[in-house]
């Protein structure tokens, strides 16, 4: 109830105070724009028009401050085009005319007035209905009992019909009070919607473009890191084994004529090395695109990871069904790399892996009782996981104080 009352009062304040501000802005915007355009041919209009745009920006900044409260979201500030370095006085003076947002501020100053008139009238009307209707029994009684009010009482139909009129008007006031939160919220959103469209729409679009650009950069960085790791693993593992295998086969070929028994032993060693190389290649391929993930989904794939881990893993999967391929690949990769890091660096004796869904968010929670010290700074292994999460609009959180324990939470949209 307290939050509802606070919301009604904030919306009412926004509408009532916004009306005179919108009226002043409308007069200044219309007057400045008309004077600037009318005298532009003699160059006097340019500074007038530029000054009007600067004034429109000031009013727009005030409105953006109100929008944060009304829309219950962080304030959004657009970027105005700055004057070029070394620009002259005239260029700096007319610089607001080169920014598209400045013209949107001017348009808002003009269009906001009629919207504010409607919002103000509706808000005041419903407040009057609620207040006058609920207090009607009190002042109606005074009109009946104060001497000299017979004519006014008759005009207001107060007299013998006082009691039924009091009941009817009280019910009307009560209905107005019930509708007041809806009406004040609607009128506030009517004004705020115009402000958001004209004053923050471009900034929000720029923000989405920046997020997409960061996601693309993160995807490129994550793929590059994965390719470098794969190249390093192949060079340090299978490639060295294949070189050694080639040397063993050459030796067996030379021994075949002189010492067949020795050649047989060499071939047996080469066959064993071949099997080890194949096992290592399979392990590397599972880190890229494991068949179990594409065929059966995340739960079996995570179970396979937990089964291969050298550190005991307590697995808890609370989701069913399939998710987009990019989401499943990202979650699997984070789990695989994290379990590898746990086995290599954490000195942990126990690890927990939990996969849950909260609304439209898929959460992978990994914890261990190791020595801690993990973080996502550049140059560390977890940085690539953070990039991979950002590539799918996700996030990676790491809590790993020195001495442990370590908790890693990966969140990714899955709706």
C-alpha positions in Angstrom: 0.0 0.0 0.0 2.8 2.4 0.9 4.5 1.8 -2.5 1.1 2.4 -4.3 0.6 5.7 -2.5 4.1 6.8 -3.3 3.7 5.8 -7.0 0.4 7.9 -7.2 2.1 10.9 -5.6 5.2 10.7 -7.8 3.0 10.4 -11.0 0.8 13.3 -9.8 3.8 15.5 -9.1 5.3 14.7 -12.5 2.0 15.6 -14.3 1.2 18.7 -12.3 4.7 20.3 -12.2 5.3 19.2 -15.8 2.3 21.2 -17.1 3.6 24.8 -16.4 7.1 23.7 -17.4 5.7 22.4 -20.7 3.8 25.6 -21.2 6.9 27.8 -20.7 9.0 25.5 -23.0 6.3 25.6 -25.7 6.2 29.4 -25.7 10.0 29.7 -25.8 10.4 26.9 -28.5 7.7 28.2 -30.8 8.9 31.8 -30.4 12.6 31.0 -30.8 12.1 28.8 -33.7 9.8 31.3 -35.5 12.2 34.2 -34.9 15.2 32.1 -35.9 13.7 30.9 -39.1 12.2 34.3 -40.0 15.4 36.1 -39.6 17.8 33.4 -41.0 18.2 35.3 -44.3 19.9 38.2 -42.5 22.1 35.8 -40.4 20.6 37.1 -37.2 18.4 34.0 -37.0 21.3 31.5 -36.8 22.4 32.5 -33.3 18.7 32.8 -32.3 18.0 29.3 -33.6 21.1 27.9 -32.0 20.2 29.5 -28.7 16.7 28.0 -28.9 18.2 24.6 -29.5 20.4 25.0 -26.4 17.4 26.0 -24.4 15.5 23.0 -25.7 18.4 20.8 -24.6 18.1 22.3 -21.0 14.4 21.5 -20.9 15.1 18.0 -22.3 17.7 17.3 -19.6 15.2 18.2 -16.9 12.6 15.9 -18.5 15.1 13.0 -18.7 15.6 13.3 -15.0 11.9 12.9 -14.4 11.7 10.0 -16.8 14.0 7.9 -14.7 11.5 8.1 -11.8 8.4 7.6 -13.9 9.6 4.8 -16.0 11.5 3.2 -13.1 14.6 2.6 -15.1 18.2 4.1 -15.1 18.5 7.5 -16.7 19.6 7.5 -20.4 21.7 10.4 -21.7 22.2 10.8 -25.4 25.5 11.9 -26.9 25.3 15.3 -28.6 27.7 15.9 -31.5 30.6 18.0 -30.2 32.2 20.8 -32.2 35.3 19.8 -34.1 38.6 20.4 -32.4 39.9 23.9 -33.3 36.5 25.1 -34.5 36.0 28.9 -34.6 33.5 30.9 -32.6 30.8 30.8 -35.3 31.2 27.1 -35.8 30.8 26.5 -32.0 27.9 28.8 -31.9 25.9 26.9 -34.5 27.1 23.5 -33.5 23.7 22.5 -31.9 22.2 22.8 -35.3 24.4 19.9 -36.6 23.1 17.4 -33.9 20.0 15.5 -34.7 19.2 15.1 -31.0 19.0 18.8 -30.6 16.2 19.0 -33.1 14.4 16.1 -31.3 14.7 18.1 -28.1 13.0 21.1 -29.9 10.3 18.9 -31.3 9.6 17.5 -27.8 9.4 21.0 -26.4 6.6 21.7 -28.9 4.7 18.4 -28.8 4.9 18.0 -25.1 2.6 20.9 -24.4 -0.7 19.5 -25.8 0.0 16.1 -24.2 0.7 17.8 -20.9 -2.6 19.7 -21.1 -4.5 16.5 -21.5 -2.6 14.7 -18.7 -3.0 17.7 -16.4 -6.7 18.1 -17.0 -7.4 14.4 -16.5 -5.3 14.1 -13.4 -6.8 17.2 -11.7 -10.3 16.0 -12.6 -9.9 12.7 -11.0 -8.2 14.1 -7.9 -11.2 16.6 -7.6 -13.7 13.7 -7.9 -11.9 11.7 -5.3 -11.4 14.5 -2.8 -14.7 16.4 -3.2 -16.7 13.2 -3.3 -15.2 11.7 -0.2 -15.5 15.0 1.8 -18.9 15.9 0.5 -20.8 14.6 3.6 -18.7 17.0 5.7 -19.1 20.2 3.8 -22.7 19.3 2.8 -23.6 19.2 6.4 -22.1 22.6 6.9 -24.1 24.1 4.1 -27.3 22.7 5.6 -26.6 24.1 9.1 -24.9 27.4 8.5 -27.4 30.3 8.4 -27.7 32.2 5.1 -26.8 29.2 2.9 -30.4 28.3 1.9 -29.9 29.5 -1.7 -26.6 27.8 -2.2 -27.8 24.6 -0.5 -30.8 24.5 -2.8 -28.5 25.0 -5.8 -26.4 22.1 -4.7 -29.5 20.0 -3.9 -28.6 19.9 -0.2 -31.4 19.9 2.2 -34.0 17.3 2.7 -32.0 15.1 0.1 -28.8 15.6 2.1 -28.4 12.0 3.2 -29.0 10.2 -0.2 -26.9 12.9 -1.9 -24.1 12.3 0.6 -24.2 8.6 0.0 -24.2 9.0 -3.8 -21.3 11.6 -3.8 -19.3 9.5 -1.3 -19.6 6.5 -3.6 -18.5 8.6 -6.6 -15.5 9.9 -4.6 -14.7 6.3 -3.6 -14.8 5.2 -7.2 -12.6 8.1 -8.1 -10.1 7.1 -5.4 -10.0 3.5 -6.6 -9.4 4.7 -10.2 -6.9 7.3 -9.2 -3.8 5.1 -9.3 -4.7 3.8 -12.8 -5.5 7.3 -14.1 -2.4 9.0 -12.7 -0.2 6.2 -13.9 -1.7 6.3 -17.4 -1.4 10.1 -17.7 2.2 10.0 -16.5 3.1 7.2 -18.9 1.4 9.2 -21.7 3.8 12.1 -21.2 6.8 9.9 -20.4 6.2 7.8 -23.5 6.6 10.9 -25.7 9.7 11.9 -23.8 11.2 8.4 -24.1 10.6 8.3 -27.8 12.0 11.7 -28.6 14.6 12.3 -25.8 16.1 8.8 -25.2 15.1 6.7 -28.2 18.3 7.5 -30.2 20.5 6.9 -27.1 18.8 3.5 -26.4 19.3 2.6 -30.0 23.0 3.6 -29.8 23.3 1.5 -26.6 21.8 -1.6 -28.3 24.2 -1.1 -31.2 27.2 -0.9 -28.8 26.0 -4.0 -27.0 25.8 -5.9 -30.3 29.2 -4.6 -31.3 30.6 -5.8 -27.9 28.9 -9.2 -28.4 30.4 -9.5 -31.8 33.9 -8.6 -30.6 33.5 -11.0 -27.7 32.5 -13.8 -30.1 35.5 -13.1 -32.3 37.8 -12.9 -29.3 36.4 -16.2 -27.8 36.7 -18.0 -31.1 40.2 -16.7 -31.6 41.2 -17.8 -28.1 39.6 -21.2 -28.7 41.5 -21.7 -32.0 44.8 -20.7 -30.3 44.2 -23.1 -27.5 43.3 -25.9 -30.0 46.4 -25.2 -32.0 48.5 -25.3 -28.9 47.0 -28.5 -27.7 47.4 -30.2 -31.1 51.0 -29.0 -31.3 51.9 -30.2 -27.8 49.9 -33.5 -28.0 48.8 -35.3 -31.1 51.4 -33.6 -33.4 54.3 -34.7 -31.2 52.8 -38.2 -31.0 52.4 -38.4 -34.8 56.0 -37.3 -35.3 57.2 -39.9 -32.9 54.9 -42.5 -34.5 56.4 -41.8 -37.9 59.9 -42.3 -36.5 58.9 -45.6 -34.9 57.4 -46.9 -38.2 60.6 -45.9 -40.1 62.6 -47.8 -37.5 60.3 -50.8 -37.8 60.7 -50.7 -41.6 64.5 -50.8 -41.2 64.4 -53.6 -38.6 62.0 -55.8 -40.7 64.8 -57.3 -42.8 67.5 -57.6 -40.1 65.5 -58.4 -36.9 61.8 -59.3 -37.4 61.3 -59.8 -33.7 62.5 -56.3 -32.9 60.4 -54.9 -35.7 57.3 -56.6 -34.2 58.0 -55.0 -30.8 58.4 -51.6 -32.5 55.1 -52.1 -34.4 53.3 -53.0 -31.2 54.6 -49.8 -29.6 53.5 -47.8 -32.6 50.0 -49.3 -32.5 49.7 -48.4 -28.8 50.9 -44.8 -29.6 48.3 -44.6 -32.3 45.5 -45.5 -29.9 46.7 -42.9 -27.4 46.8 -40.3 -30.2 43.3 -41.2 -31.2 42.1 -40.9 -27.6 43.7 -37.5 -27.3 42.1 -36.3 -30.6 38.7 -37.5 -29.4 39.2 -35.5 -26.2 40.1 -32.4 -28.2 37.1 -32.9 -30.5 34.8 -33.1 -27.5 35.9 -29.6 -26.5 34.9 -28.3 -29.9 31.6 -30.0 -30.8 30.9 -33.1 -28.8 28.4 -35.5 -30.5 26.6 -36.2 -27.3 25.8 -32.5 -26.9 24.3 -32.1 -30.4 22.5 -35.5 -30.3 21.1 -35.6 -26.7 21.4 -32.1 -25.2 23.0 -30.4 -22.2 22.1 -32.8 -19.4 23.8 -35.9 -20.9 26.8 -33.8 -22.1 27.4 -32.3 -18.6 27.0 -35.8 -17.1 29.7 -37.0 -19.5 32.0 -34.2 -18.4 31.4 -34.9 -14.7 32.1 -38.6 -15.3 35.5 -37.8 -16.9 36.6 -35.3 -14.3 39.5 -36.4 -12.1 37.9 -34.4 -9.2 34.7 -35.9 -7.9 31.7 -33.9 -9.2 28.3 -33.6 -7.7 26.0 -32.9 -10.7 22.5 -31.4 -10.3 20.7 -30.7 -13.5 17.2 -29.2 -13.0 16.3 -28.4 -16.6 14.7 -30.5 -19.4 14.5 -30.1 -23.1 16.8 -28.5 -25.6 18.0 -24.9 -26.0 19.4 -22.9 -28.9 22.7 -24.5 -30.2 24.7 -21.4 -29.4 23.4 -21.4 -25.8 24.2 -25.1 -25.3 27.6 -24.8 -26.8 28.5 -21.8 -24.6 27.3 -23.5 -21.4 29.1 -26.8 -22.3 32.3 -25.0 -23.1 32.2 -23.0 -19.8 31.6 -26.2 -17.8 34.3 -28.2 -19.7 37.0 -25.4 -19.3 36.1 -24.8 -15.6 36.3 -28.5 -14.7 39.7 -28.6 -16.5 40.9 -25.6 -14.5 39.6 -27.2 -11.3 41.6 -30.4 -12.0 44.8 -28.5 -13.0 45.0 -25.6 -10.6 42.5 -25.7 -7.7 43.8 -28.6 -5.7 40.1 -29.2 -4.8 38.7 -32.5 -3.4 35.1 -31.9 -4.4 33.3 -29.9 -7.1 29.6 -29.1 -7.6 27.9 -28.4 -10.9 24.3 -27.2 -11.0 22.2 -26.2 -14.0 18.9 -24.4 -13.4 16.5 -22.2 -15.3 15.1 -19.0 -13.8 12.5 -17.4 -16.1 14.2 -16.9 -19.4 17.7 -17.2 -17.9 19.8 -20.4 -17.9 22.3 -20.5 -15.0 25.3 -22.8 -14.7 26.7 -22.7 -11.1 30.1 -24.4 -10.5 31.8 -24.5 -7.1 34.9 -26.2 -5.6 36.7 -26.4 -2.3 40.1 -25.6 -3.7 42.6 -22.9 -3.0 40.8 -20.1 -4.9 42.5 -17.2 -6.7 40.6 -17.5 -10.0 39.5 -14.3 -11.8 38.5 -13.1 -15.2 41.3 -10.6 -15.8 42.8 -10.5 -19.3 45.6 -13.0 -19.6 43.9 -15.6 -17.5 42.0 -18.6 -18.6 38.6 -17.4 -17.4 38.8 -14.3 -19.6 38.0 -16.4 -22.7 35.0 -17.8 -20.9 33.7 -14.3 -20.1 34.1 -13.4 -23.8 32.2 -16.6 -24.8 29.3 -15.6 -22.4 29.1 -12.1 -23.8 28.9 -13.5 -27.3 25.5 -15.0 -26.4 24.4 -11.9 -24.3 25.3 -13.8 -21.2 27.4 -13.0 -18.1 30.1 -14.7 -16.1 30.5 -14.0 -12.3 33.5 -15.3 -10.4 34.0 -15.4 -6.6 37.3 -16.9 -5.7 39.1 -15.4 -2.7 42.6 -16.6 -1.9 42.2 -19.8 0.1 38.9 -20.6 -1.5 36.3 -21.7 -2.0 35.5 -20.8 -5.7 32.1 -20.1 -7.1 31.5 -19.5 -10.8 28.1 -18.5 -12.1 27.4 -18.3 -15.9 24.0 -16.7 -16.9 22.7 -16.8 -20.4 19.3 -15.8 -21.9 17.5 -18.9 -23.2 14.0 -17.6 -24.0 
